[in-house]
Amino acid sequence: YKEPTFFENFARGIATGNPHLKPERSLSWEVGVERGSVAVTYFNQRFRDLIEYSTTLVGPDSANYFNVGDAIARGIETSVTQNVGHRVVVALNYTYLHTRVEKSGSPSNPNGLFVPGKPLVRRPAHTLAPQVVATLGSRARLIVGGRWVGKRDDVGAQRVTLRPYTRVNLSGEYAIGSVVLSGSLENAFNDQAQEINGYRPRGRTVMVGGRVTVGR
């Protein structure tokens, strides 16, 4: 259940909102099984009244936003976690996602947001996320994680397929008494593949911080 935004309802100017928009609705269910360090979940979702945008005014309300889209999404999520010795934990998560637009208000527009028979935009079919957590002595912990995202459709001036991308992140913390120092390095290899069409991703980013525990 997702209410229309204020802009989608009441925009004026370069876009015209529609005060009669219905909320987007979804019906979902899932079933899973877990055995030891392995978990598998199957999920199924159906979306109704998705809000679509048109560059031209549509319908009796003469608006750019209107309810028409129906779509499905189903897939499998799997995770495996394994201890390697006493100080290292290795985890791997994988998601397979199949989406398809069932209904659209602009079926003749091959570059539309909801094109019948096409996948939903920005929903990759394959996502893989490995992670290694290492405890170093009694004070330090190091985390190395990655995320590989497969091809996915997106929109702009025309519908496009974005290439896969990989992000590698590092983080760690070190305790000194009641003080814990932390740091992270996001997108460690400065991968510049687009996550969203037309927008540059955030490059390599370093963050440092700390926290103090009191009253113990």
Phi, psi and omega in degrees: 000123182218116179289149173298150176285164178301320180296316180296330179279317195232012181301145174220142180122241182291340175224150180245121181284170182233106182291350182260014178297140173271155174295147171288138183235153177215150175236125185222154173210159180209157177217138183219165177221141180227130178220114182062237183265007183245133177228136179228132180229132172256134180230153181215128181228145173230129182252141177230155176056036175301143183271124182248151178247137176236141179289343176247154181292138188232143168076180182295339179275355182047056184239162176272345182245138181203157179270124174206331195287133168239139182207162176236154175214129177211156181177193184227134172247132179230147176216143178228130178233133184219130173281134175245099188074205183262349190237359183233132176238127179248133180229148178219126178241136179224138178232128169252128184229125174247124177234152177206135175279128181265329186209143180213154176275354180229059185296340181272357182260104183290349181254011182288170180289321179239103180249119182307132180088347180265159176287160172295145183289150176062025175243097181291146178288329185229132175223132183230132183221098175271157178206142175234127178243122182240129174266124184250102184068209181260358187240339190239153176216138181235135180235127175241121182226155178221163178213118176252126182242126184281186181299147176205151178284152174210172182235162177189231172296331175211164180288135183226164173247116181277143182285160178298158175218161180230135174237133177242129182235143177237144174208159180197166177212154182219129183261133174232096185064236180271003181254132176241116177268139182223156177205156179212152176232108182262144183052058189304327182261011174055042178294128185253013176297139184290134171274322178234135183302128176090357182237130177287138178285161175291133182282196180302130185227130178250132177227140177231153180193188179190165176215153181238130176261126181239159175077023179248000000 
